[in-house]
Each structure stands twice: as structure tokens, then as C-alpha cells.
Amino acid sequence: MNETPYALFGGYNSTQIVNGAEGLKTFKNFANWLGTWALEGQGMYYGAQPMQKPGEDTAYPAIIDTGSSQLSIPPDVFDKIQAEWQKALPKLDCTSDKTFCHIAEGCDSVAPKIKPVGFQMSDYVFEINPQQYLYKANENKCYFVIHKCRLPGKNKDLFLIGDAFLRHFYSVYDFDNDQISLGINVHSKGQVSMYKPGERP
């Protein structure tokens, strides 16, 4: 399957979406102080365990950043998920690199020890498997691409949803109706999932 990114203007290609047009879900653009495309970052899960509880903890803008490879999350949420990673991987190093946690172990052996991560945004959960948030630097070093947002001021309390997430989801931007639509890319079937809260497969 050709995974080369491309853009269409004035429509979308339903053959690239799991379940076709029915697999595409539409969300209202979430207003934010940056004036960018965004969803409402309501919650985050490590497996089925909430790291940020929808309706209880603070909701943050989830900025759709098509120009970035990053997948960064607010510091208070990151600290919770980092603690879970370190329970499973006591040798995980989150200090020597300014941005990314990493471990002196191959990603193939790391992935089975950790759980999928789910982002609840605008009343939908988008879940990615460990293989999709790990980066193989070499045979003996594995990086975690989910990292703490380090922007200054109130901008630190953002989810920045870049290529590490967006490569798996076909996205449609409707400027006339101020809406974003997302569906699972066919080449990512089985690697990520989308579901309503409480309906985890």
C-alpha cells in the first residue's frame, strides 16, 4: 500500500478510509486562542486506565498540527503516563534527552510490555498501539514519540497532534462549516482504533 501523503481540494477519497464514508466522523472545530484547527482534548487513557478523566480533569485544546511530527501532551497528563511506562520499564530514561523518553532496548521487545494510548477528543477516543508511538533509533535504542509539551506560558497546556498521530487518520477540513472529519486510514487498519467512550473494542 502506498503511504505517500497527498491532499485533495473540494472532496475526499473514501477508498482510503476504513469502512469508507461511514468510517469518517465529523467534529466541530474547537475554538482556541491560537486560532488553529483543533478538537477538545477531554481525556487520555493508558489501556483502559484514565490518565486524564473526562468531565473531571481540565480539558485542553488538541491542536491539529499538520506541519509537525510531534505528539505532545500537557505536563500533568504526561507525568501520569510516564509513571505507568516506568512501572513496566524501570530502566526507561526520561531525563538525558530534552524531549523524548528512551530505553536501551529494541522497540520489538519494548512494545509487548506497554499498553495502547487513547486520546479522547470531542467525544471520541482515538487509540494508537505501542508500535505506533515507539521509534526505533537502532537495534538497541527505542524512543517514545509521545512527549511532554514544553511550550511557554499557557501554551504548555495543549495537546499537539502531529504526524505521529495524523499519519494513521484520514483528515478532512471543511472551512465553510468549520468542521474536521477523521477516519482510520486503510494502511493503518489494526494499528489504531476509533470508538465512542465506553465502547472500547
C-alpha positions as CSV (number, residue, x, y, z in Angstrom):
1,M,0.0,0.0,0.0
2,N,1.3,3.4,-1.0
3,E,1.5,5.6,2.2
4,T,2.7,8.8,0.4
5,P,0.8,11.8,1.8
6,Y,-1.4,13.8,-0.5
7,A,-4.0,16.5,-0.5
8,L,-7.4,16.8,-2.2
9,F,-9.3,20.1,-2.6
10,G,-13.1,20.0,-2.7
11,G,-13.7,16.5,-1.7
12,Y,-12.2,13.3,-0.2
13,N,-11.3,9.7,-1.3
14,S,-13.5,7.3,0.6
15,T,-11.4,4.3,-0.7
16,Q,-8.6,5.4,1.7
17,I,-10.8,5.2,4.8
18,V,-11.6,2.1,6.7
19,N,-15.4,1.4,6.2
20,G,-15.4,4.1,3.5
21,A,-17.5,7.3,4.0
22,E,-19.3,5.7,7.0
23,G,-15.9,5.5,8.8
24,L,-15.4,9.2,8.6
25,K,-16.6,11.1,11.8
26,T,-17.2,14.8,11.8
27,F,-16.3,17.2,14.7
28,K,-16.8,20.9,15.2
29,N,-13.6,22.9,15.2
30,F,-12.7,23.6,18.9
31,A,-12.2,27.4,19.4
32,N,-8.7,28.1,20.9
33,W,-6.5,31.1,21.5
34,L,-4.1,30.1,18.7
35,G,-6.9,30.3,16.1
36,T,-5.9,26.9,14.6
37,W,-7.8,23.7,13.8
38,A,-8.4,21.8,17.0
39,L,-10.5,19.2,18.8
40,E,-11.4,19.4,22.5
41,G,-8.8,17.3,24.4
42,Q,-11.1,15.8,27.0
43,G,-9.2,12.7,28.3
44,M,-6.3,10.3,27.9
45,Y,-6.1,6.6,28.6
46,Y,-3.3,4.1,29.1
47,G,-5.0,0.9,28.0
48,A,-8.4,1.3,29.7
49,Q,-7.0,3.3,32.6
50,P,-7.7,7.1,32.6
51,M,-4.7,9.4,32.8
52,Q,-7.0,12.4,32.4
53,K,-10.6,11.9,33.4
54,P,-13.2,13.3,31.0
55,G,-15.5,15.6,32.8
56,E,-13.4,15.8,36.0
57,D,-9.9,16.9,35.0
58,T,-9.2,20.0,32.9
59,A,-9.9,19.8,29.2
60,Y,-7.2,21.2,26.9
61,P,-7.2,22.2,23.2
62,A,-5.9,19.4,20.9
63,I,-4.2,21.3,18.2
64,I,-4.2,19.6,14.8
65,D,-0.7,20.4,13.7
66,T,-0.2,19.1,10.1
67,G,3.2,20.7,9.9
68,S,4.7,18.9,12.8
69,S,5.9,15.3,13.5
70,Q,5.2,15.7,17.2
71,L,2.7,14.2,19.6
72,S,3.0,16.3,22.7
73,I,0.6,16.4,25.7
74,P,0.1,18.7,28.7
75,P,2.7,18.2,31.5
76,D,0.2,17.0,34.2
77,V,-1.1,14.3,31.8
78,F,2.4,13.3,30.7
79,D,3.7,12.8,34.2
80,K,0.9,10.2,34.8
81,I,1.6,8.2,31.7
82,Q,5.4,8.4,32.2
83,A,4.9,6.8,35.6
84,E,3.0,3.9,34.0
85,W,5.7,3.4,31.4
86,Q,8.3,3.3,34.1
87,K,6.4,0.7,36.1
88,A,6.7,-1.6,33.1
89,L,10.2,-0.4,32.1
90,P,12.3,0.5,35.2
91,K,15.3,1.4,33.0
92,L,13.3,4.0,31.0
93,D,15.3,7.2,30.7
94,C,13.2,10.4,30.6
95,T,16.0,12.9,31.7
96,S,19.1,12.6,29.4
97,D,17.2,13.7,26.3
98,K,15.4,17.1,26.5
99,T,12.3,15.9,24.7
100,F,11.9,12.1,24.5
101,C,11.9,9.2,26.9
102,H,14.0,6.3,25.6
103,I,15.4,3.0,26.6
104,A,18.5,0.9,25.7
105,E,16.3,-1.9,24.3
106,G,14.9,-2.8,20.9
107,C,11.3,-1.5,20.2
108,D,10.2,-5.0,19.3
109,S,10.8,-6.1,22.9
110,V,9.5,-2.9,24.4
111,A,6.1,-2.9,22.7
112,P,4.7,-6.0,24.4
113,K,5.5,-4.6,27.8
114,I,3.4,-1.4,27.4
115,K,-0.2,-0.6,26.5
116,P,-2.0,1.4,23.8
117,V,-2.7,5.1,24.4
118,G,-6.1,6.6,23.8
119,F,-6.9,10.2,23.3
120,Q,-10.5,11.3,24.0
121,M,-11.1,14.3,21.8
122,S,-14.5,15.9,21.1
123,D,-16.4,12.9,22.5
124,Y,-14.5,10.2,20.5
125,V,-11.5,8.1,21.6
126,F,-8.6,7.7,19.2
127,E,-6.3,4.8,20.3
128,I,-2.8,4.0,19.0
129,N,-0.9,0.8,19.7
130,P,2.5,0.9,21.2
131,Q,4.2,0.1,17.9
132,Q,2.8,3.4,16.6
133,Y,4.2,5.6,19.4
134,L,7.7,4.0,19.5
135,Y,10.6,5.0,17.3
136,K,13.4,2.6,16.5
137,A,16.7,4.6,16.7
138,N,18.8,1.5,16.2
139,E,18.7,-2.2,17.3
140,N,19.4,-1.3,20.9
141,K,17.6,2.0,21.4
142,C,13.9,2.8,21.4
143,Y,12.3,6.3,21.7
144,F,8.8,7.2,22.8
145,V,7.3,9.8,20.4
146,I,4.6,10.9,22.9
147,H,6.3,13.6,25.0
148,K,5.6,16.5,27.4
149,C,4.5,19.8,25.8
150,R,7.3,22.3,26.6
151,L,5.8,25.4,25.1
152,P,5.9,28.5,27.4
153,G,3.0,30.0,29.3
154,K,-0.5,28.7,28.8
155,N,0.6,27.1,25.6
156,K,2.1,24.3,27.6
157,D,-1.4,23.1,28.3
158,L,-2.0,21.8,24.8
159,F,-2.2,18.6,23.0
160,L,-0.1,19.0,19.8
161,I,-1.4,16.4,17.4
162,G,1.2,16.0,14.6
163,D,2.3,13.4,12.1
164,A,2.8,10.6,14.6
165,F,-0.9,10.6,15.1
166,L,-2.2,12.0,11.8
167,R,-0.5,9.6,9.5
168,H,-3.0,7.0,10.8
169,F,-6.1,9.1,10.3
170,Y,-7.6,10.4,7.1
171,S,-8.5,14.0,7.8
172,V,-10.9,16.4,6.0
173,Y,-11.0,20.1,6.8
174,D,-14.3,21.9,6.0
175,F,-13.6,25.6,6.0
176,D,-17.2,26.6,5.1
177,N,-18.7,24.7,8.1
178,D,-15.7,25.0,10.5
179,Q,-15.6,21.2,10.9
180,I,-12.9,18.5,10.9
181,S,-13.6,14.9,9.9
182,L,-11.4,12.0,10.8
183,G,-11.4,8.3,9.8
184,I,-8.8,5.5,10.0
185,N,-6.5,5.3,7.0
186,V,-6.7,1.9,5.3
187,H,-3.0,1.4,5.7
188,S,-3.4,1.8,9.5
189,K,-6.1,-0.8,9.9
190,G,-5.4,-2.9,13.0
191,Q,-2.8,-0.4,14.2
192,V,-5.2,2.2,15.6
193,S,-8.9,2.4,16.5
194,M,-11.7,4.9,16.9
195,Y,-14.7,4.5,19.2
196,K,-17.2,6.2,21.4
197,P,-16.2,6.5,25.2
198,G,-17.2,3.3,27.0
199,E,-17.2,1.2,23.8
200,R,-13.6,0.2,23.7
201,P,-13.2,-3.0,21.5
